[in-house]
Amino acid sequence: MPQPDNAPVYDIVIIGAGPAGCACALALKDAGLRVAILDKQNFPRDKVCGDAIPGRAIKTLRNIDPAYEASFRQFSKKFATKKTSLFYKGQAITFNWVGEAYTCARMDFDNFLFSLVKENTGTEIFTDTTPGTLIISNDHVTIPVKNSDRTITAKMIIGADGAQSAVAKQLTNRTVDRDHYVGSVRAYYENVADLNNDTTDIYFDKRFLPSYLWVFPLPGNMANVGFGMLSSEIAKRKINIKKAFYEFIEQTPELKLKFKDAVLYGDLEGFGLPLGSKIGVLSGARYMLTGDAASLIDPISGDGIGNAMLSGRLAALQAIQCFQQNNFTAPFMQGYDSALTGALGKELKARYRAQRILSKVPALLDVVFFAGKNKILKKVIQKGL
C-alpha cells in the first residue's frame, strides 16, 4: 500500500506511553532514529493499579541511564517499602525486604516517566490519539488515527498499550484465557488507621486463596486498597468481585478496625491483569509487544511495572539491531523473544507453579506463618520478597 502524501514517517512508533512505552522511548534516546509515541489519553492520567514499584523498575532506569535513576530517587511522591506484613486467621507476621521497592500512585509515576521522555529525548509525542486498524506491508506500517483524517507511518511499531492492547488483538488475534487472567478491583482511601509508610499489608482469607487483599500506603494520608482473583475462579464460583472486596474488609476483624474511620476517595474501579503464566506471541514482522500487552504480570505478586519497563528496554535494544541490519522480519524479531523469555521466563513459570500449588494446598499458607516464627526460615522467605 502506498503511503499517503501527508503521512508523518517515523522509524519507530510506540503505541502506549505507560511504563513500557516510556522505558522504550528513553532507551532509544541516542539511537539516531525518528521516534514517536502515541497515547489515547492526556497526561497526567490515572491508571488503575496496585501502585507498587519494584526494584526491577529502578534497575531498568539505571541500565538505560543512571541519571534517570537519580531523578527517581529525588522524586518526592513515593514511599520506600521496607517491610511487608501478612495477616491470616488472626495471625500476623512481618518480613523485611531484601531488595528495594516503593509505593507511588500510578498517576504520579507514569507522569514522572512521561516527563523524562519529554525532557530528555527527541521523541515526538501524540496524546489524545487512538490508533485505528494497523496495516503492515513489506516496507512499513500504516497507522490510521481514529476520529481523524490523519495517518502515521513507521518502519516498525512497538505495542505498549496495556492489558487491553489493540496492537496485540489486531496482530496476534489474542483472546482472554481466564486461567491466566486476573479480575481485580482497586480503591483509594483516606484516613486508614495504623498505616506505616514503609510497610505494605497483605490480607488472606481462606475463601479466596491464593488471592489476597492489599493495603499499600501512599503520600498524602492515602492508601491503595485492592483485591483480585483468577477470572476462571470468579466465573466458576459466580463471585461479584466488588461485593467480595467490601465483604473482605467487613468480615476481617483487623481490616474492619483499620477502616473504621476511613473514607473512600473516588470509586472502586475494576481492571484486568493478563498473567505471565502464559506468554503468547511477543513479536512478528515489524512489531513487538511489551508490558501488559505482552502478558508479563507476575502470577503471585500481580506486579507488572518492573517487567513492563524491562521489556520496553529490551524492545528498544532489538529495534536498534533491526535498523543496523535493516532486517524487520519475524525471524529476526525472535531475538527480542529470546532476550525477554531468557530474562523472565523461568521466574514467571516458578511463580505460576507456586500460585497453583497454593490454590490446591491452601494449608501451605499455615506453613509459611509457622516458618516465619523461625529466624533462619524467615530469612529464606524474605529473599523471595
Secondary structure, DSSP 8 states (H G I E B T S, - for coil): ----TT--EEEEEEE--SHHHHHHHHHTTTS---EEEE-SS-SS----S--EEEHHHHHHHHHH-HHHHHHHHH--S-EE--EEEEEETTEEEEEE-SS-EEE--HHHHHHHHHHHHHHH---EEE-S--B---EE-SS-EEEEBTTSS-EEEEEEEEE---TT-HHHHHHH-----GGGEEEEEEEEEES-TT--TTEEEEE--TTTTT--EEEEEETTTEEEEEEEEEHHHHHHTT--HHHHHHHHHHHSHHHHHHTTT-EEEEEEEEEEEEBTTS----EETTEEE-GGGG--B-TTT---HHHHHHHHHHHHHHHHHHHHHT---HHHHHHHHHHHHHHHHHHHHHHHHHHHHHHH-TTHHHHHHHHTTSHHHHHHHHTT-
